[in-house]
Amino acid sequence: MINRVLIPIINKAAAFGPSEPLSLDSSTHVRRADQSEFYALHSRGDDVVRANFRTDTRWLVLEQPKATALEQHVRNVATISSLVFNYFGDDQPLLLGHAVVYELNADVLSVCSEIDIQQVMPGNASECCYKLNALKVDAAIAFYAVSQRVCEAHPPALFTLDRFNMAFCRQSFFDKIVDATICLESMIPFDGELSYRFCLFHSLLYSVDPGKRNETFNLLNDLYKARSGIVHGDVHATARKKSIQSIEKGWVVILDIMRKSLAHYFLFLGDQKADDWKQYLSSLALGSEPKYAG
């Protein structure tokens, strides 16, 4: 009987506020492995998993996970957890290794399989340190609950989350640009010409200040042009170089735009129907104030 799943957090150092274990909900926790889990891992664990194990390793633990579609369930929880920790963390992304599936038979805990959660790793993965600000722990737990509810009701949202996480983890800056753009683009449910709507709606979600919105619109316009240049192999033209350089200088702001738009999107989906998001964005363009804080 599947009893629990442990996913190692492979950051060189990781801190999760003032106390551990940290519980995202009643069945999902961040903690160190206990003695029985250690023993089972070393007795049966895969070499790939062992390579990511240290004495100070924290694990994302799923207690009594869904037995049906287990692999997809584990990947979904990993994606949502990564979103929450990347959203509220300090500079480095949270990095998760292969999931270890434990079963309990006759009171004996053993490792029965491993699951590749397919997370992109940055080139300096072994040096990444993760820290969750203690003041943000409660907000992270609340956002996890919203994100779980939204992804269960609206599975396409998982794609948006995945691209958000990838934009944090990619080694190549060009890949970061592409993933950030796809993440933001996936929240704009309009057909036809998209570049103007892309810049307009995300600038409206980002700030209520007209000057800040104008700056954001221009930066997002550079992001869209940079992405187009990268995917079409046109990165050497003077105009494309300027757009890419603009994004390099403004990357921290791009990450902040992603955070605010995504939080706004998920808070909306947690409160209203997904089909109403398009109308909501249109209302912002007509002068309505945002109802959800990013």
Summary of the structure (lengths in Angstrom):
residues: 294
radius of gyration: 20.4
end to end distance: 41.3
largest distance: 68.2
contacts: 901
relative contact order: 0.11
helix: 54%
strand: 16%
